[in-house]
Amino acid sequence: MEILQLDVSGRPQAWISPKEAAILYATDGIAWTLGNPFITFRGGIQRASGRQSRIDLHPIVAVRGAIPSRAWRQVPALTNLKLFARDRYLCAYCGQQFHVEDLTREHIVPTSRGGEDTWMNCITACRSCNGRKGNRLPEEAHMTLLYLPYVPSLHEDMILRGRRILADQMEFLLASVPRTSRLHG
């Protein structure tokens, strides 16, 4: 299970391991947390007190100091898995839901005709529909898009990365996702 790392203003930065989070806790690098602790690390016994040290990790941590936020300023990386998740594993032409292995990245304007490999030119299609459309525009193939592409926000991108997300983390991320997003569906 990973921990959602934020900057002090609450912008998502990364998914980090519990070990990375424990180091931040131990070095006083955590500004604030959200959610109930879900992992406890136990350390050595203190000589003076006889107590065992422990660190309770929260599912969401805000890190002190300035963190370069390249992800905040740029378009999220386009991968097939994130594209399929954005489109809810639905073919944009026939509307049926498929398993990942039966889906393809479909370019609305084919790359051979000048189309770019971007979020706004890519949709999810089943192998059959992708083959039927071929190297044509949808209207040339007499095929209609059932939904339009869009560029995911940073919060959506954190969800689309396909990790197991705890309820506290999902609630936090979805609170900043536009209501029109397919992720609310």
N, CA, C and O of each residue as an XYZ file, in Angstrom:
740
protein
N       0.857     -1.172      0.000
C       0.000      0.000      0.000
C       0.900      1.231      0.000
O       1.872      1.298      0.753
N       0.577      2.189     -0.836
C       1.388      3.397     -0.927
C       0.695      4.577     -0.244
O      -0.501      4.545      0.043
N       1.482      5.605      0.000
C       1.016      6.802      0.694
C       1.014      7.950     -0.304
O       1.946      8.106     -1.093
N      -0.041      8.748     -0.258
C      -0.157      9.903     -1.137
C       0.619     11.067     -0.523
O       0.293     11.540      0.565
N       1.648     11.520     -1.235
C       2.465     12.640     -0.776
C       1.956     13.924     -1.421
O       1.763     13.991     -2.635
N       1.743     14.938     -0.590
C       1.309     16.253     -1.052
C       2.377     17.286     -0.732
O       3.258     17.039      0.091
N       2.299     18.451     -1.387
C       3.114     19.560     -0.908
C       2.312     20.243      0.201
O       1.172     19.855      0.457
N       2.880     21.246      0.857
C       2.201     21.842      2.006
C       0.903     22.543      1.631
O       0.056     22.771      2.494
N       0.733     22.891      0.357
C      -0.511     23.536     -0.075
C      -1.594     22.514     -0.433
O      -2.725     22.889     -0.743
N      -1.247     21.220     -0.389
C      -2.237     20.178     -0.644
C      -2.266     19.639     -2.054
O      -3.179     18.890     -2.404
N      -1.285     20.000     -2.882
C      -1.229     19.468     -4.247
C      -0.543     18.109     -4.234
O       0.522     17.959     -3.634
N      -1.144     17.116     -4.891
C      -0.513     15.796     -4.964
C       0.846     15.869     -5.664
O       1.008     16.559     -6.670
N       1.802     15.150     -5.114
C       3.150     15.121     -5.670
C       3.537     13.744     -6.190
O       4.089     13.618     -7.283
N       3.244     12.710     -5.399
C       3.710     11.374     -5.757
C       3.048     10.333     -4.872
O       2.432     10.649     -3.854
N       3.192      9.091     -5.286
C       2.881      7.947     -4.426
C       4.212      7.484     -3.868
O       5.149      7.237     -4.628
N       4.312      7.362     -2.548
C       5.572      6.947     -1.933
C       5.345      5.689     -1.097
O       4.225      5.388     -0.682
N       6.421      4.976     -0.867
C       6.348      3.737     -0.088
C       6.232      4.074      1.405
O       6.601      5.173      1.818
N       5.727      3.146      2.206
C       5.710      3.364      3.658
C       7.112      3.647      4.220
O       7.262      4.447      5.144
N       8.125      2.994      3.666
C       9.493      3.225      4.144
C       9.921      4.672      3.878
O      10.524      5.308      4.742
N       9.610      5.193      2.679
C       9.943      6.591      2.365
C       9.194      7.537      3.300
O       9.751      8.534      3.758
N       7.933      7.221      3.580
C       7.142      8.060      4.486
C       7.718      8.022      5.898
O       7.785      9.054      6.566
N       8.133      6.849      6.356
C       8.695      6.722      7.708
C       9.939      7.587      7.853
O      10.169      8.174      8.910
N      10.738      7.668      6.803
C      11.933      8.520      6.839
C      11.520      9.986      6.973
O      12.141     10.743      7.720
N      10.479     10.381      6.252
C       9.984     11.762      6.363
C       9.480     12.055      7.777
O       9.752     13.125      8.322
N       8.744     11.106      8.374
C       8.273     11.274      9.749
C       9.471     11.401     10.700
O       9.500     12.293     11.547
N      10.452     10.511     10.557
C      11.589     10.463     11.478
C      12.468     11.710     11.374
O      13.122     12.087     12.347
N      12.488     12.344     10.218
C      13.325     13.536     10.028
C      12.518     14.827     10.136
O      12.978     15.891      9.722
N      11.310     14.726     10.694
C      10.423     15.873     10.899
C      10.088     16.566      9.576
O       9.998     17.791      9.503
N       9.907     15.749      8.534
C       9.604     16.293      7.215
C       8.117     16.380      6.905
O       7.737     16.831      5.824
N       7.264     15.952      7.845
C       5.820     15.963      7.617
C       5.214     17.225      8.219
O       5.389     17.500      9.406
N       4.495     17.996      7.387
C       3.836     19.217      7.860
C       2.474     18.895      8.462
O       2.125     19.425      9.517
N       1.709     18.040      7.812
C       0.397     17.632      8.308
C      -0.022     16.338      7.620
O       0.562     15.937      6.613
N      -1.036     15.697      8.176
C      -1.503     14.406      7.642
C      -3.026     14.414      7.541
O      -3.702     15.252      8.138
N      -3.541     13.472      6.780
C      -4.979     13.251      6.684
C      -5.251     11.755      6.790
O      -4.416     10.926      6.430
N      -6.431     11.433      7.290
C      -6.827     10.030      7.412
C      -6.305      9.404      8.688
O      -5.448      9.963      9.372
N      -6.832      8.251      8.991
C      -6.407      7.511     10.185
C      -5.155      6.709      9.886
O      -5.013      6.181      8.783
N      -4.237      6.606     10.850
C      -3.035      5.789     10.631
C      -3.438      4.376     10.207
O      -4.404      3.807     10.716
N      -2.670      3.824      9.256
C      -3.002      2.486      8.776
C      -1.818      1.526      8.793
O      -1.978      0.332      8.539
N      -0.643      2.042      9.089
C       0.554      1.205      9.229
C       1.342      1.743     10.418
O       1.465      2.955     10.596
N       1.869      0.837     11.223
C       2.728      1.238     12.341
C       4.086      0.557     12.178
O       4.167     -0.662     12.031
N       5.141      1.352     12.205
C       6.498      0.825     12.221
C       6.987      0.882     13.656
O       6.822      1.897     14.333
N       7.584     -0.200     14.121
C       8.129     -0.245     15.477
C       9.647     -0.305     15.380
O      10.211     -0.983     14.521
N      10.291      0.425     16.288
C      11.747      0.490     16.281
C      12.338     -0.116     17.534
O      11.789     -1.050     18.118
N      13.461      0.430     17.930
C      14.190     -0.091     19.089
C      13.605      0.390     20.407
O      12.685      1.207     20.447
N      14.176     -0.149     21.491
C      13.765      0.202     22.855
C      14.677      1.325     23.351
O      15.900      1.221     23.262
N      14.083      2.387     23.871
C      14.865      3.497     24.414
C      15.395      3.094     25.788
O      14.655      2.581     26.627
N      16.678      3.332     26.003
C      17.286      2.968     27.289
C      16.676      3.726     28.458
O      16.368      3.145     29.499
N      16.508      5.010     28.277
C      16.039      5.852     29.385
C      14.606      5.529     29.797
O      14.312      5.424     30.988
N      13.729      5.372     28.840
C      12.313      5.190     29.173
C      11.881      3.725     29.142
O      10.894      3.350     29.776
N      12.615      2.909     28.411
C      12.229      1.505     28.266
C      11.091      1.308     27.267
O      10.577      0.199     27.118
N      10.699      2.386     26.583
C       9.614      2.300     25.602
C      10.159      2.018     24.208
O      11.255      2.438     23.837
N       9.340      1.288     23.453
C       9.695      1.014     22.066
C       9.251      2.197     21.204
O       8.145      2.716     21.361
N      10.131      2.611     20.296
C       9.748      3.708     19.393
C       8.770      3.184     18.348
O       8.807      2.014     17.967
N       7.894      4.082     17.894
C       6.931      3.686     16.867
C       6.578      4.893     16.016
O       6.606      6.033     16.479
N       6.250      4.622     14.774
C       5.797      5.659     13.852
C       4.491      5.163     13.245
O       4.451      4.106     12.615
N       3.429      5.927     13.439
C       2.131      5.616     12.844
C       2.011      6.381     11.533
O       2.054      7.611     11.525
N       1.862      5.666     10.436
C       1.798      6.287      9.114
C       0.356      6.539      8.698
O      -0.504      5.668      8.831
N       0.105      7.740      8.195
C      -1.207      8.127      7.676
C      -1.241      7.911      6.165
O      -0.186      7.891      5.532
N      -2.416      7.748      5.576
C      -2.510      7.484      4.133
C      -2.173      8.695      3.261
O      -1.847      8.546      2.084
N      -2.254      9.907      3.851
C      -1.956     11.137      3.114
C      -1.040     11.988      3.980
O      -1.351     12.273      5.137
N       0.106     12.397      3.404
C       1.056     13.228      4.145
C       1.451     14.440      3.314
O       1.696     14.331      2.112
N       1.511     15.589      3.965
C       2.006     16.808      3.325
C       3.433     17.021      3.799
O       3.718     16.986      4.996
N       4.319     17.242      2.849
C       5.749     17.345      3.143
C       6.156     18.809      3.288
O       5.739     19.669      2.512
N       6.987     19.071      4.308
C       7.494     20.428      4.557
C       8.440     20.860      3.435
O       9.048     20.036      2.753
N       8.541     22.171      3.270
C       9.520     22.721      2.336
C       9.020     22.748      0.906
O       7.920     22.291      0.593
N       9.855     23.292      0.061
C       9.507     23.409     -1.355
C       9.868     22.126     -2.076
O      10.993     21.634     -1.993
N       8.903     21.607     -2.772
C       9.119     20.401     -3.575
C       8.898     20.804     -5.024
O       7.860     21.381     -5.347
N       9.854     20.511     -5.910
C       9.617     20.851     -7.312
C       8.362     20.133     -7.784
O       8.225     18.924     -7.598
N       7.469     20.861     -8.382
C       6.195     20.282     -8.781
C       6.075     20.248    -10.294
O       5.194     20.889    -10.867
N       6.956     19.505    -10.938
C       6.913     19.394    -12.395
C       5.588     18.810    -12.852
O       5.035     19.231    -13.869
N       5.077     17.837    -12.101
C       3.832     17.179    -12.491
C       2.664     18.157    -12.504
O       1.727     18.000    -13.287
N       2.718     19.161    -11.641
C       1.617     20.120    -11.548
C       1.548     21.001    -12.785
O       0.471     21.459    -13.167
N       2.685     21.236    -13.406
C       2.741     22.187    -14.516
C       2.646     21.531    -15.884
O       2.536     22.241    -16.884
N       2.682     20.233    -15.970
C       2.692     19.604    -17.284
C       1.543     18.610    -17.441
O       0.909     18.194    -16.472
N       1.307     18.254    -18.682
C       0.264     17.290    -19.006
C       0.717     15.914    -18.512
O       1.874     15.540    -18.705
N      -0.180     15.162    -17.880
C       0.204     13.823    -17.410
C       0.662     12.936    -18.570
O       0.169     13.060    -19.691
N       1.596     12.055    -18.288
C       2.084     11.126    -19.307
C       0.934     10.247    -19.783
O       0.115      9.791    -18.985
N       0.882     10.017    -21.090
C      -0.157      9.176    -21.691
C       0.356      7.742    -21.774
O       1.356      7.470    -22.439
N      -0.326      6.838    -21.102
C      -0.031      5.407    -21.206
C      -1.332      4.691    -21.533
O      -2.418      5.207    -21.271
N      -1.216      3.512    -22.100
C      -2.424      2.759    -22.429
C      -3.260      2.475    -21.192
O      -4.479      2.638    -21.224
N      -2.629      2.053    -20.102
C      -3.401      1.713    -18.909
C      -4.155      2.918    -18.354
O      -5.304      2.790    -17.929
N      -3.510      4.096    -18.355
C      -4.198      5.293    -17.865
C      -5.297      5.717    -18.842
O      -6.365      6.157    -18.417
N      -5.044      5.591    -20.141
C      -6.057      5.916    -21.149
C      -7.281      5.020    -20.982
O      -8.412      5.508    -20.968
N      -7.060      3.716    -20.855
C      -8.178      2.771    -20.707
C      -8.958      3.057    -19.424
O     -10.187      2.976    -19.411
N      -8.241      3.392    -18.342
C      -8.917      3.715    -17.078
C      -9.718      5.009    -17.227
O     -10.852      5.094    -16.756
N      -9.129      6.021    -17.885
C      -9.858      7.281    -18.106
C     -11.176      7.010    -18.820
O     -12.208      7.588    -18.479
N     -11.132      6.128    -19.811
C     -12.302      5.830    -20.639
C     -13.150      4.680    -20.087
O     -14.065      4.193    -20.751
N     -12.826      4.255    -18.856
C     -13.588      3.222    -18.133
C     -13.652      1.891    -18.881
O     -14.617      1.139    -18.742
N     -12.616      1.605    -19.675
C     -12.495      0.342    -20.401
C     -13.625      0.160    -21.411
O     -13.992     -0.965    -21.751
N     -14.180      1.298    -21.892
C     -15.271      1.274    -22.873
C     -14.740      1.659    -24.239
O     -13.996      2.631    -24.373
N     -15.123      0.898    -25.253
C     -14.790      1.247    -26.631
C     -15.576      2.504    -26.996
O     -16.787      2.567    -26.783
N     -14.890      3.497    -27.541
C     -15.525      4.769    -27.890
C     -16.444      4.640    -29.101
O     -17.218      5.554    -29.387
N     -16.370      3.518    -29.815
C     -17.205      3.335    -31.003
C     -18.405      2.425    -30.762
O     -19.526      2.773    -31.134
N     -18.186      1.267    -30.145
C     -19.314      0.341    -29.934
C     -19.915      0.449    -28.536
O     -21.020     -0.038    -28.302
N     -19.204      1.080    -27.609
C     -19.728      1.306    -26.266
C     -19.648      0.112    -25.329
O     -20.135      0.183    -24.200
N     -19.049     -0.974    -25.771
C     -18.935     -2.151    -24.904
C     -17.704     -2.043    -24.014
O     -16.715     -1.398    -24.363
N     -17.792     -2.690    -22.857
C     -16.674     -2.715    -21.920
C     -15.833     -3.959    -22.195
O     -16.374     -5.033    -22.457
N     -14.503     -3.809    -22.136
C     -13.590     -4.903    -22.454
C     -12.498     -5.023    -21.399
O     -12.273     -4.102    -20.614
N     -11.826     -6.164    -21.390
C     -10.625     -6.348    -20.572
C      -9.471     -5.635    -21.267
O      -9.495     -5.432    -22.481
N      -8.478     -5.263    -20.498
C      -7.330     -4.508    -21.011
C      -6.723     -5.153    -22.253
O      -6.397     -4.455    -23.213
N      -6.570     -6.462    -22.244
C      -5.904     -7.129    -23.368
C      -6.706     -7.072    -24.665
O      -6.168     -7.368    -25.732
N      -7.976     -6.700    -24.592
C      -8.826     -6.606    -25.788
C      -9.013     -5.164    -26.253
O      -9.817     -4.897    -27.146
N      -8.266     -4.230    -25.643
C      -8.390     -2.811    -25.984
C      -7.142     -2.303    -26.696
O      -6.058     -2.875    -26.582
N      -7.328     -1.213    -27.432
C      -6.212     -0.571    -28.127
C      -6.292      0.939    -27.937
O      -7.347      1.493    -27.628
N      -5.151      1.583    -28.130
C      -5.109      3.055    -28.161
C      -5.471      3.450    -29.586
O      -4.747      3.126    -30.527
N      -6.578      4.142    -29.744
C      -7.077      4.555    -31.053
C      -6.831      6.044    -31.240
O      -7.193      6.859    -30.391
N      -6.213      6.387    -32.358
C      -5.973      7.787    -32.694
C      -7.133      8.273    -33.559
O      -7.367      7.742    -34.645
N      -7.854      9.275    -33.079
C      -9.004      9.795    -33.818
C      -8.543     10.264    -35.196
O      -9.112      9.869    -36.213
N      -7.516     11.104    -35.226
C      -6.833     11.439    -36.478
C      -5.597     10.543    -36.510
O      -4.690     10.726    -35.698
N      -5.541      9.577    -37.431
C      -4.407      8.635    -37.446
C      -3.058      9.352    -37.516
O      -2.922     10.393    -38.159
N      -2.075      8.774    -36.847
C      -0.738      9.394    -36.844
C      -0.174      9.473    -38.259
O       0.579     10.396    -38.570
N      -0.523      8.527    -39.111
C      -0.034      8.553    -40.498
C      -0.640      9.714    -41.285
O      -0.172     10.044    -42.375
N      -1.682     10.331    -40.726
C      -2.329     11.469    -41.384
C      -2.110     12.759    -40.587
O      -2.855     13.726    -40.739
N      -1.089     12.759    -39.746
C      -0.726     13.964    -39.015
C      -1.284     14.058    -37.604
O      -1.033     15.041    -36.908
N      -2.036     13.054    -37.171
C      -2.573     13.063    -35.814
C      -1.469     12.842    -34.797
O      -0.499     12.130    -35.057
N      -1.628     13.462    -33.634
C      -0.608     13.353    -32.592
C      -0.988     12.304    -31.560
O      -2.158     11.956    -31.400
N       0.022     11.814    -30.869
C      -0.187     10.835    -29.804
C      -0.390     11.600    -28.501
O       0.498     11.640    -27.649
N      -1.575     12.211    -28.353
C      -1.891     13.048    -27.198
C      -3.217     12.610    -26.589
O      -3.991     11.884    -27.214
N      -3.469     13.059    -25.362
C      -4.734     12.749    -24.681
C      -5.933     13.185    -25.520
O      -6.951     12.492    -25.540
N      -5.832     14.318    -26.211
C      -6.970     14.866    -26.957
C      -7.186     14.200    -28.311
O      -8.211     14.436    -28.950
N      -6.244     13.374    -28.761
C      -6.415     12.660    -30.032
C      -6.545     11.156    -29.815
O      -6.673     10.409    -30.785
N      -6.515     10.700    -28.576
C      -6.559      9.261    -28.307
C      -7.800      8.899    -27.500
O      -8.201      9.602    -26.573
N      -8.385      7.780    -27.889
C      -9.505      7.215    -27.160
C      -9.278      5.709    -27.069
O      -8.372      5.169    -27.703
N     -10.093      5.051    -26.288
C     -10.024      3.603    -26.137
C     -10.937      2.963    -27.171
O     -12.079      3.388    -27.347
N     -10.433      1.942    -27.853
C     -11.248      1.201    -28.823
C     -10.965     -0.287    -28.692
O      -9.853     -0.695    -28.357
N     -11.984     -1.088    -28.960
C     -11.756     -2.537    -28.990
C     -10.989     -2.855    -30.274
O     -10.974     -2.056    -31.211
N     -10.371     -3.999    -30.308
C      -9.575     -4.381    -31.478
C     -10.419     -4.399    -32.757
O      -9.954     -3.985    -33.819
N     -11.640     -4.872    -32.648
C     -12.515     -4.963    -33.815
C     -12.830     -3.584    -34.396
O     -12.691     -3.370    -35.601
N     -13.245     -2.666    -33.555
C     -13.570     -1.315    -34.032
C     -12.335     -0.586    -34.552
O     -12.409      0.130    -35.551
N     -11.212     -0.764    -33.882
C      -9.978     -0.114    -34.327
C      -9.607     -0.621    -35.720
O      -9.218      0.161    -36.588
N      -9.729     -1.934    -35.930
C      -9.433     -2.506    -37.240
C     -10.405     -2.026    -38.310
O     -10.004     -1.775    -39.446
N     -11.680     -1.895    -37.954
C     -12.689     -1.451    -38.901
C     -12.465      0.004    -39.313
O     -12.658      0.355    -40.477
N     -12.057      0.850    -38.366
C     -11.802      2.252    -38.682
C     -10.544      2.398    -39.530
O     -10.489      3.192    -40.469
N      -9.537      1.608    -39.170
C      -8.295      1.633    -39.940
C      -7.646      2.997    -39.960
O      -7.573      3.681    -38.939
N      -7.173      3.390    -41.137
C      -6.412      4.627    -41.326
C      -7.312      5.784    -41.753
O      -6.878      6.681    -42.475
N      -8.555      5.759    -41.309
C      -9.508      6.792    -41.715
C      -9.927      7.634    -40.516
O      -9.700      7.258    -39.366
N     -10.534      8.764    -40.802
C     -11.178      9.562    -39.774
C     -12.494      8.874    -39.418
O     -13.041      8.148    -40.249
N     -13.018      9.077    -38.212
C     -14.269      8.412    -37.849
C     -15.396      8.649    -38.854
O     -16.122      7.718    -39.203
N     -15.544      9.880    -39.315
C     -16.627     10.157    -40.269
C     -16.428      9.450    -41.608
O     -17.398      9.072    -42.263
N     -15.163      9.272    -42.015
C     -14.888      8.544    -43.264
C     -15.245      7.072    -43.124
O     -15.629      6.426    -44.099
N     -15.118      6.539    -41.907
C     -15.440      5.134    -41.644
C     -16.896      4.957    -41.214
O     -17.323      3.849    -40.890
N     -17.662      6.068    -41.213
C     -19.065      6.055    -40.765
C     -19.192      5.521    -39.342
O     -20.079      4.730    -39.024
N     -18.261      5.989    -38.491
C     -18.255      5.606    -37.076
C     -18.372      6.882    -36.237
O     -17.776      7.909    -36.561
N     -19.142      6.799    -35.166
C     -19.370      7.951    -34.305
C     -18.727      7.728    -32.945
O     -18.838      6.647    -32.365
N     -18.054      8.758    -32.441
C     -17.497      8.684    -31.093
C     -18.628      8.796    -30.076
O     -19.457      9.702    -30.160
N     -18.660      7.879    -29.120
C     -19.690      7.900    -28.086
C     -19.310      8.820    -26.934
O     -20.173      9.211    -26.148
N     -18.036      9.169    -26.822
C     -17.564     10.113    -25.817
C     -16.355     10.835    -26.384
O     -15.723     10.371    -27.333
N     -16.047     11.972    -25.793
C     -14.931     12.782    -26.267
C     -13.709     12.604    -25.378
O     -13.845     12.333    -24.184
N     -12.529     12.752    -25.942
C     -11.306     12.674    -25.124
C     -11.131     13.939    -24.304
O     -11.712     14.979    -24.614
N     -10.321     13.843    -23.251
C      -9.952     15.010    -22.456
C      -8.628     14.729    -21.773
O      -8.216     13.576    -21.638
N      -7.960     15.801    -21.340
C      -6.697     15.684    -20.622
C      -7.020     15.583    -19.133
O      -7.654     16.484    -18.585
N      -6.599     14.510    -18.469
C      -6.871     14.380    -17.033
C      -6.143     15.442    -16.212
O      -5.028     15.849    -16.538
N      -6.796     15.875    -15.150
C      -6.157     16.793    -14.202
C      -5.108     16.019    -13.399
O      -5.027     14.794    -13.485
N      -4.314     16.745    -12.623
C      -3.312     16.098    -11.777
C      -3.973     15.122    -10.804
O      -3.470     14.018    -10.595
N      -5.103     15.526    -10.208
C      -5.794     14.648     -9.255
C      -6.313     13.386     -9.956
O      -6.215     12.287     -9.410
N      -6.863     13.545    -11.164
C      -7.316     12.377    -11.925
C      -6.141     11.477    -12.267
O      -6.237     10.253    -12.175
N      -5.028     12.093    -12.664
C      -3.847     11.311    -13.026
C      -3.363     10.451    -11.858
O      -2.945      9.310    -12.055
N      -3.420     10.997    -10.646
C      -3.001     10.213     -9.476
C      -3.902      8.982     -9.307
O      -3.434      7.925     -8.883
N      -5.178      9.115     -9.635
C      -6.114      7.986     -9.563
C      -5.850      7.015    -10.705
O      -5.864      5.801    -10.503
N      -5.609      7.539    -11.902
C      -5.440      6.708    -13.097
C      -4.160      5.873    -13.088
O      -4.018      4.956    -13.896
N      -3.248      6.173    -12.202
C      -1.976      5.441    -12.184
C      -2.129      3.992    -11.762
O      -1.158      3.235    -11.768
N      -3.353      3.596    -11.391
C      -3.653      2.190    -11.187
C      -3.191      1.586     -9.886
O      -3.021      0.370     -9.803
N      -2.987      2.375     -8.893
C      -2.577      1.841     -7.601
C      -3.797      1.465     -6.783
O      -4.912      1.900     -7.071
N      -3.574      0.646     -5.756
C      -4.639      0.397     -4.780
C      -4.756      1.647     -3.938
O      -3.814      2.027     -3.244
N      -5.895      2.279     -3.996
C      -6.078      3.556     -3.318
C      -7.008      3.355     -2.135
O      -8.102      2.808     -2.279
N      -6.567      3.802     -0.964
C      -7.391      3.716      0.240
C      -8.556      4.702      0.152
O      -8.490      5.683     -0.589
N      -9.609      4.440      0.900
C     -10.801      5.295      0.872
C     -10.469      6.752      1.184
O     -10.971      7.652      0.510
N      -9.624      7.001      2.203
C      -9.235      8.371      2.550
C      -8.543      9.061      1.372
O      -8.800     10.231      1.091
N      -7.666      8.328      0.690
C      -6.934      8.882     -0.440
C      -7.889      9.182     -1.599
O      -7.811     10.245     -2.214
N      -8.790      8.241     -1.891
C      -9.734      8.425     -2.994
C     -10.649      9.613     -2.721
O     -10.910     10.415     -3.617
N     -11.134      9.727     -1.500
C     -12.013     10.848     -1.136
C     -11.282     12.176     -1.340
O     -11.854     13.123     -1.879
N     -10.019     12.248     -0.910
C      -9.232     13.463     -1.066
C      -9.046     13.798     -2.547
O      -9.263     14.940     -2.954
N      -8.651     12.825     -3.346
C      -8.392     13.073     -4.768
C      -9.668     13.433     -5.519
O      -9.674     14.375     -6.312
N     -10.753     12.689     -5.276
C     -12.009     12.948     -5.995
C     -12.606     14.315     -5.655
O     -13.343     14.882     -6.462
N     -12.297     14.845     -4.480
C     -12.826     16.153     -4.098
C     -12.353     17.253     -5.047
O     -13.004     18.291     -5.163
N     -11.225     17.034     -5.728
C     -10.697     18.036     -6.659
C     -10.850     17.639     -8.118
O     -10.346     18.325     -9.007
N     -11.538     16.542     -8.367
C     -11.782     16.092     -9.737
C     -13.096     16.718    -10.212
O     -14.095     16.669     -9.494
N     -13.105     17.302    -11.410
C     -14.344     17.911    -11.895
C     -15.511     16.915    -11.906
O     -15.319     15.738    -12.213
N     -16.697     17.377    -11.578
C     -17.894     16.528    -11.546
C     -18.156     15.874    -12.896
O     -18.768     14.808    -12.964
N     -17.688     16.518    -13.983
C     -17.908     15.992    -15.328
C     -16.956     14.848    -15.673
O     -17.112     14.210    -16.714
N     -15.986     14.584    -14.822
C     -15.002     13.528    -15.088
C     -15.668     12.161    -15.104
O     -16.596     11.900    -14.338
N     -15.188     11.301    -15.976
C     -15.686      9.912    -16.033
C     -15.326      9.144    -14.771
O     -15.912      8.095    -14.506
N     -14.383      9.638    -13.991
C     -13.975      8.931    -12.777
C     -15.053      8.985    -11.693
O     -15.037      8.175    -10.766
N     -15.984      9.927    -11.801
C     -17.086     10.001    -10.837
C     -18.165      8.973    -11.166
O     -18.949      8.584    -10.300
N     -18.198      8.537    -12.427
C     -19.245      7.677    -12.969
C     -19.671      6.582    -12.123
O     -20.550      5.810    -12.507
